[in-house]
Amino acid sequence: MLVDLTISGMTCAACAARLEKVLNRLDGVSAQVNFATETAHIEIAESAIAVVTADTLIAAVQRAGFDAKLAVDPFLDADAHALSIPQADDEKRAASLKRERNMLIVAALLCLPFLWQMVLMLTGQDHDVLPAWVQFLLAAPIQFVIGARFYKGGWHALRNGAANMDVLVALGTSCAFLLSLTVWLWPLPDQHVYFEASAVIITLVLFGKWLEARARARASTALKSLMALQPNTVLRLSNGTVESVSLAHIRPGDAYLVRAGDTVPVDGAITAGHSALNEAMLTGESLPIYKSIGDAVYAGTVNTSGALECVATAVGHTTLLAGIVRQVAQAQSSRAPIQRLADRVAAVFVPAVLGIAVLTLLANGVALGDWAQALLRATAVLVIACPCALGLATPTALIVGVGRAAQAGILIKNAEALERAERIDTVLFDKTGTLTTGAPHLVALHLHPSSSLDENALLSAAAALEQGVSHPLAQAIVAAAQARSLALPDVTGVQQHSGLGVSADLNGETWRIGSPAFLQTQGVDISAIESLSEASATRVVIARGAQCQGVLLLADTIRDSAAPMVAALRAQRITPYLVTGDHERAARSMARLAGIDEIRTQQSPQDKRALVMALQQTHRVVGMVGDGVNDAPALAQADVSFAMGAGSGSALEAADMTLLRNDLTMVADAIDLSRATLRKIRQNLFFAFVYNVLGIPLAALGFLSPVLAGAAMALSSVSVVTNALLLKRWRKTH
């Protein structure tokens, strides 16, 4: 059983690491806590379902010092028919951000006199321009009222045997404040008060957290924009009348109207009218798509011209839009393997920093003989060493990257798939329906010299065998028979041989239809028709018993995007392969048009999987692009699988990456975006690690004052999130 919780109260990556440990201590629980998205994704083993409930999990979170509630599924309302944004959560988040801003303003106003004093100090004025009692009155509210959150968070962390950012900030500022209080109440010779250090540090930390929260909110705008696509009402058609009703009242099978300029409210099929629909918000396709009776329309797309009458086929959480939003949300909250190092470091980082701060205090105290100065240096170490940047480095880049991909019509299943896609150096393409449009048509039919059938009889028998098969070639044969208005004979015992052909009983005899290679394995002699072919045509052979009856030639059209896709992959130093069950002549004709050199023909589903494995054994990272049916074994074996053209829930679930429109260049775009995202993650991790590697020694040696350390700490998290936000500038290059 899966449970998702929304977590509040985490302040840094150490909090997430600690909470994850708390949850994983529960029997039968496997949890992943994401600091950036403030969520916990929890899997409960079947043996523990009776013991571990949502209330158990929430109680464990609360004991750890945080708060939690079940994550709202934004796709369901009370009767599961409306897609709605969790408005209450948005309002709560906005209210929290406003409170933080107000507290920050108060802290900044109280710090203004300290800033004036610091400016005077730079000009050579005395350190204590402001009387100590004035400094105390200014700093105390910041330390104990505005900064109370750090004491509360630190107490909860220590009570649970861990330490986090709150511990560092509370301990560091308390040292500066108590030292100043001691100097003021029990005057020490040649010592100054440092109330400004504690006050300004807390203010700078709050400023950094506020900027970070705003930037994180911007990182998730792609998901919110997708969720906002669906309108709240629909024009339902009933007995010739039109009434505006809530989405919650629409059911599959209901008729509805979409006027020109309106947004489609639910998935449906057009029953009257024709128009061009803008699907850019779902697929990234910039040009409107012309649609007429029988065509599908999707929630969130915009009708640009004529009015359409439609019948609802999917509503609420079952629409394509809901599936897209759900998958984007899951991918954004998943964990990339590259994050593991940061997680391990964050788990031990704060205790290590506390140890370094103690060593700094002792070493500087002994070396300088000035314990007040030593305490300030230890304080600077505590303040600058916040692990927030480490915790934000990977998740924020993932949130932006996955969201940007969704806006471009690319659905990414999880962070692991995104990371693997970056390393792809070989991509395998199926032919029919992938490299080609998937709409073949019958171009010729040749009878075997010994056959007693005429063309219509042969075609009707072939269509009867193929009528229950979903493969494009089978559908083309059935369509050709329908175009001739042929009656199809009854068949029994139909058996589909995946990717090869079909066998069935017709009039008491066993008939077979499929590829020439398949018929040969069944003992059928096809030598008399083997030379019958056309350059780009696919041969489908039909036999009665062991006697060949004829061959059907079907031609498909290569996609316009095939050649640009191959050029784009080559520019990325990726080798494309054409892997098909078709014969060599037809395959080479298509490959030549696309510009593909590596060709494998007459490949069964198992052969395709074996090819993927063979390439992987030579240390290739293999992507597979297919239709998800005949190519299922190869798609499952590939390092990253791509599904062309979504529209069904199964496609969304099966593929590592789903391309929402049938544009092959999106394969290259998906790989390019994965590389851009991983670059940002590595940059962020580099910044986070280098920042602490350089900052802690500088603070320990006295080159950074506590105030400068606080400013640097605040900037570190903001810089990481801002760098991730630069991914929003990514644009399709093909």
Secondary structure, DSSP 8 states (H G I E B T S, - for coil): -EEEEEEE---SHHHHHHHHHHHHTSTTEEEEEETTTTEEEEEE-GGGTTT--HHHHHHHHHHTT-EEEE---TT--TTS------HHHHHHHHHHHHHHHHHHHHHHHHHHHHHHHHHHHHTT--S--S-HHHHHHHHHHIIIIITHHHHHHHHHHHHTT---HHHHHHHHHHHHHHHHHHHHHS--TT----HHHHHHHHHHHHHHHHHHHHHHHHHTHHHHHHHTSS-SEEEEEETTEEEEEEGGG--TT-EEEE-TT-B--SEEEEEE--EEEE-HHHH---S-EEE-TT-EE-TT-EE-SS-EEEEEEE-GGGSHHHHHHHHHHHHHHS--GGGHHHHHHHHHHHHHHHHHHHHHHHHHHHHHS-HHHHHHHHHHHHHHT-THHHHHHHHHHHHHHHHHHHHTTEEE--HHHHHHHTT--EEEE-IIIIIB-S--EEEEEEE-TT----HHHHHHHHHHHHTT--SHHHHHHHHHHHHTT------EEEEEETTTEEEEEETTEEEEEE-HHHHHHTT---TTTTT---TTEEEEEEEETTEEEEEEEEE--B-TTHHHHHHHHHHTT-EEEEE-SS-HHHHHHHHHHHT--EEE-S--HHHHHHHHHHHHHTT--EEEEE-SSTTHHHHHHSSEEEEES--SHHHHHH-SEEESSS-THHHHHHHHHHHHHHHHHHHHHHHHHHHHHHHHHHHHTTSS-HHHHHHHHHHHHHHHHHHHHGGGG-----
